[in-house]
């Protein structure tokens, strides 16, 4: 019997602890006019062929340090090109965060610039054409200084600003991809809601979840949830410092049971003085079950300034400082707080490796990709990759199934070698957020693209004996 379901595919693979770190590109800043990007402050986006990203400085523009750029590069480091040099008033400056895509356009924001010098929302095609400014932020009315990246429900883009709004403490907003129907969902107010968010939202289909870097009862930030129409706001946690961290700057991710995140400061790490070096935590969707998974103390990293990702049986992330050289680390840890392992200590620009990553990791199924904000040949930041071992290294046992066709455009059939009873297909997005958990009995399922963007994904299947299989698939 053929069962038809629409699912999103799990990015799930494991990292070889001896994987090779490779620097793909060194940003030259204003000293080399052939590309000119500098100081990336966000994540890479992968569409199956190119990695796309932004730099907060550099570019052939009138800004003193450059207004920033949009670029693309292939995963092997070739075909690097600038898609846009931001110019300030016309199109914005100092972009942050990452892109999302609807298959035609990339959507992003700038932290400043635009008509009011308070930031913009824009879209651009992957070949650099079709740039359009969707919104100029103006302060009180619609916010100021957007940060993080957008999420989409298929109708609206949702995001946050770090300041602006009625209380000048930031807002949550939504806007349609054509730039119409902008609406403020929430004005942050300080103690009651938190203030100054600097990251992205996630959704469970009913609520939006996020964090603020300050405000709340203790002034150290909060975890919150709110419905997309602005109702149902609830604080899940007030950060308090040593006990549970303070000042989160990354975004949350989820495994369907817990939310996971990091704070820039707080915890017991004494090498950072009274501020603390940051913590990694989990908490349930209703605000119960908070658990501190690790305290960053310096040697294992300190001051994480990005978000976690979930692959296989581990969470992966980076810290801005700490490690052997105090230039940041790449690490992995299990969701129960065990198995912490440093995968890389960033070095200085002497060896061109790069240092001080701000964003998060991404992958094409063979490598992790990321950026550093400093280091490299010109000390303006780098793009790097680190090798992966795909498949069954972390409690993964092969379950016989295949996709036909692969790559596919609209749909593909998942065929199992034997009749399956009660298998579980876990569904995650690119940030490791659980979108769907499907239980299935049978031999074939029709997987439809739906609203998924083109690119590389992974499917994870768990059978009744808890055997796990992960396979790569491509939508094009």
Order of alpha helices (4+ residues) and beta strands (2+ residues): beta-beta-beta-beta-beta-beta-beta-beta-beta-beta-beta-beta-beta-beta-beta-beta-beta-beta-beta-beta-beta-beta-beta-beta-beta-beta-beta-beta-beta-beta-beta-beta-beta-beta-beta-beta
